[in-house]
């Protein structure tokens, strides 16, 4: 699902920082019964955000909440389907492979969170959860950008005085 690099867009990270409280408010009540989904849905939010950024950031950048734009059409519980079907136009095998990948990653994250040994309901547990979903948001952004064909390329820029053209 990833090429080894987390592709990033500063505007989307800024969006996460303002939308994280709303995401946390929606996902935390789900954590007891559906912990993997509560974590993985942050990646779906990231994928949806990156899809909107790629489509027309000028149009979506002025939205009060990118998260609400993505969550509202079908609600939190079906945000994964909305993102894959409507925003990414993904279906069939590709959608199942993505779901399997995120489910596996979320279960790995849960195991790592439990290994930290923090007390449930503590301030430390909240911060651990918030950090984990932030990473999943970034992973979602990277997956969507890679799928859209974005990649980092090394560029050599010659800045020696002889390479500068002046009038």
Secondary structure, DSSP 4 states (H G I P E B T S, - for coil): ---SS----HHHHHHHHHHHHHHHHHHHHHHTT-HHHHHHHHHHHHHHHHHHHHHHHHHHTT-S-HHHHHHHTT-GGGHHHIIIIIIS---HHHHHHHHHHHHHHHHHHHHHHHHTTPPTTSHHHHHHHHHHHHHHHHHHHHHHHHHTT----------SGGG----
